[in-house]
Amino acid sequence: MLYELLSEYNKKGVTPMHMPGHKRNAAMLGSGLPYGIDITEIDGFDNLHDTRGILKELALQAAKLYGSKSAFPLVNGATGGILAAVRSACRPGDTVLMARNCHQSAYNAVLINRLKPVYLQPEIDAATGICGSIAPEHAARAIEKHRDATLVVVTSPTYEGVVSDIGSICDAAHRFSIPVLVDAAHGAHLGFSKSFPPDPVRSGADIAVVSLHKTLPALTQCALALFNSDLFDETQLRAALSIFQTSSPSYVLLSSIDACVRILQEEKESLFDAYVRNLAALDAAASGLKHLKILCHGSDTPDRHPAFFGFDPGKLVVRTRGTDLSGPALMSLLRSEHRIELEMACADYAVALTSICDEAESFRRLADALLDIDGKVRARPYDGGGSADSRLPFQALPPYEAAALEGVSVSPDAAEGMMSLEYVWAYPPGIPLVVPGEIIGTEMIAEMRRLAGAGIALKSTKGALPESIYCTKP
Ligand SMILES: Cc1ncc(COP(=O)(O)O)c(C=O)c1O
C-alpha cells in the first residue's frame, strides 16, 4: 500500500534535496496523522470561498507577512492560483505578454481563456545555456508595441533560481496600466532575508503566486495568491479562485498554510540566519570542486552570468557540462551511492532544492558527495549544443485555435515545417518546448533528440512521444 511504502521510505534516511520544503523534518515541525483534523466546512471553521472567520484571519496574516493588500490560501498548488490570476485579469481574445519560459499552468490558462500570447524571450546565459532573466528593456519594448495587452506574466525565480528585474518590468507595464502577474512558485521564501533577492510583491507585482510547499515548511499543494494591484479589483481574483479551487478544501492543508505563516512570523530571523550559514558552508565546500560547478556558488560567481538579474542561492544547480557525466547520471549516482535525492535533472545539470528545514548535516552530506563524485569524473570537452534557443519559434496560430484542429501523428523527424497541435515538454521543469500553433523547426527537433539522448523523458499532450507528434501542415 502507498501509505506503507511512504512510511518505509521515510525511515530509510535518504537526504531530501527536493520539494516539499518541510523536508519531512518532523524533529523541527512535529508529526502526526491528519485524520483527527481532517474536516470540511463545519460550524466555526469558516469557508474558504467566503471567508469571514478563522480563514479570513489566516489570509490577513499571510498578506501582512508578504506585504500584499490581500492573500488567498491555495490548496491545489500555485497551479490553481495561476489559472485564476490569468482568468481574473483577462477576457477571451485578449493579448497577454508572457515569458516563453512560463510553466504549463500559465500556458493552460492562456489556452482555456482563448488568449493570444506574445512571448517575451528570456536572455540565454552563455556559460550554461539555461534561460536567464527577462530583460526589462525587452519587456518595455514589447509593452510599448502591444499597449492593448491586458496582462504581463513572468516567472521569477525560475526552477533554476534565475530572478528577473520585476521592479523595472512592473514600471514599464504600469505606465500603460497593464498588471503584472509573477509566477513565484519557486520564490515563497523570498523577502525574509537580505541574503536572498527581493520578493515580487515588494518589487511591484500586481499578483504573485507562491508555492509554500516548494521552499517553505508546508505540505504539498499549499500555496498563496498574493494580490497587490491598483489596476483591477480583487473580487475578480476571488471569483476566479472559486472556479479553479476545489469546493472541499482540505483543512489539513489550510492548517499547514497557517502553521507556515506563523513559523515565519515568529522565527524567520533565526531560521533564515541558520539557512544562510548552511548555504555559506556549502559555498566554501563548492570552491573545492574541479569539474562539477554549482551555479552562482563557490568559484562560479554571479558576475559570470550577466544574463541573470538576480539569483536565488537556495537553488543548487549542479552543472556536469565538460565532464563525462550527464545531469540524470549525476542524480542517479547521488541516489545510489550517497542516499541523496535531488529535485530534477536536465541534460547537463541537476538541481538540489534547499530550505530553512534542511539540517546543516544535509548540506554537509551533499557537499561531501559532490566532492567525492567530482574526484572521480573525467573531463570531457563540451561538444556544443544544449543551449536554450534564443530565437522564438514562429507562432502560426494562437494555442487555443491550433489545439482545436484535426491533424496527423508523424515521427518527430518528419515533423519539420509542420504546425504542432499539441504541447511537448519535459517535467520537471514543465516549460513547453513546443506550443500548439508553433512551426516545428530543426532546432526543436534537435533539442528533443538531445534531451531524449540524455535520458530526459519528453511528454506531449497526446502522450505519443517519442514515437509521434500531433501536427498539421501550416
Ligand atoms: C515555475 C512554476 N510555476 C508553477 C508551478 C506549479 O506549482 P504547483 O506545483 O504549486 O502547482 C511549477 C511547478 O513546478 C513551476 O515550476
The ligand as an SDF file (V2000), in Angstrom:
LIG
                    3D

 16 16  0  0  0  0  0  0  0  0999 V2000
    7.5380   27.8540  -12.4950 C   0  0  0  0  0  0  0  0  0  0  0  0
    6.4140   27.0490  -11.9290 C   0  0  0  0  0  0  0  0  0  0  0  0
    5.2130   27.6190  -11.8020 N   0  0  0  0  0  0  0  0  0  0  0  0
    4.1590   26.9520  -11.2920 C   0  0  0  0  0  0  0  0  0  0  0  0
    4.2790   25.6480  -10.9020 C   0  0  0  0  0  0  0  0  0  0  0  0
    3.0800   24.9420  -10.3300 C   0  0  0  0  0  0  0  0  0  0  0  0
    3.2210   24.8920   -8.9500 O   0  0  0  0  0  0  0  0  0  0  0  0
    2.3890   23.8930   -8.0230 P   0  0  0  0  0  0  0  0  0  0  0  0
    3.1060   22.5730   -8.1030 O   0  0  0  0  0  0  0  0  0  0  0  0
    2.4560   24.5060   -6.6760 O   0  0  0  0  0  0  0  0  0  0  0  0
    1.0180   23.8070   -8.5670 O   0  0  0  0  0  0  0  0  0  0  0  0
    5.5140   24.9950  -11.0090 C   0  0  0  0  0  0  0  0  0  0  0  0
    5.6610   23.5990  -10.5930 C   0  0  0  0  0  0  0  0  0  0  0  0
    6.7040   23.0270  -10.5840 O   0  0  0  0  0  0  0  0  0  0  0  0
    6.6180   25.7130  -11.5560 C   0  0  0  0  0  0  0  0  0  0  0  0
    7.8160   25.1340  -11.7160 O   0  0  0  0  0  0  0  0  0  0  0  0
  1  2  1  0
  2  3  1  0
  2 15  2  0
  3  4  2  0
  4  5  1  0
  5  6  1  0
  5 12  2  0
  6  7  1  0
  7  8  1  0
  8  9  2  0
  8 10  1  0
  8 11  1  0
 12 13  1  0
 12 15  1  0
 13 14  2  0
 15 16  1  0
M  END
$$$$
